[in-house]
Amino acid sequence: MQVLVRDNNVEQALKVLKKRMQREGIFREMKQRKAYEKPSERKAREHDEAVRRHRKAARKKAQYEGLIAAPKRRARPTAGRGPATGAAPSFTAR
């Protein structure tokens, strides 16, 4: 895996590298390889992962076909700009 460092911005390159490694499943594999896994446990884990993948694919297909409702999207959080309505908070002096 290769990540280019632009303008000596190592922090950004590390962020990109970690994201790619996460997407490829390298961290998960490293965690699994820390300790020995019995073949029966490995088989059970792989079966559970396959079931999870199959259910997820079936759920996505049903959502696409309109058989079940898609999850509601959450509103994007405002980046420290106050309330989502855009109005400034009102304070009363006493």
N, C-alpha and C positions, 0 to 999 in steps of 0.2 A: 504494500500500500504506500502511496506516495502523495505528499501534500507539499505544495509550493508555498514558500514564505515570501510574501510581497512586502516591500518597503520595510524590511527588518521587523515586521510585526509578528513576533513569535507567539504571542498570546492568542492571536486570531488563528494562526496555523494550528496550534494545539487544540483549540476549540473545534476546528474543522476535523482534525484527526480523531478526536474523541467521538464526535458525532458519527463519522464513518465507521469507526470500530464498533460503536453501539449498534449501528444499523446492520453490520455484518454478523453480529452475535459473538464477537471475540471475547468480550468481557464475560458473557454467560459461559462460554466454553472454558475460559481460564478458571472460573469459579468451580465448575464441575470437575476439572482435572486436579484440583488441590488435593482431593482425597480419592481413594480407590472406590469405585462403584461396582458392586456385584453385578454380574450379567443379568440376574433376574430383576434387579432394581433398574438397570439400564433399559431393559425390555419394557418394564412397566412405565417408566418415564417417557420413553419414545411413543408408546401407545397412547398415553395421556396427551402428549403434544399433538399427535395425529388427530385424536378426537377433537381437541380444541381447535385445530386448524380447520377441520371439516365443518364443525358447528359455526365457526366464524364465516366461512365461505357460504354456507347455506343461509345464514342470517343476512349477509350482504346481498345475496341473490334475491332473497325474499323482499328486502327493502327496495331493490332496484325494480322488481316486478310489481311493487305496490301492494304486496300481500300483508306486510306489516309496516308500521309507521317508522320512519327514520328517527333517530334521536334528535332532540332539539339542539340547535347550535347555541352555544353560550355567547353572550355579547363580549366583544373584545374589551379587556380592561383598559381604562384610561391610565396613561403613564404619569401619575402624580398630578393630574390636571384638575383635581377637585371632583365634584360629583359628575356622574355620567351625563346629567342633563345640560351641563355647561354653565349653569348659573352659579354665581359666586355665593358662598355662604353668607348669610346675613347675621350680623351681631347687633344686639341692642345694648346701648349704654345705659346704665342705671345710676 
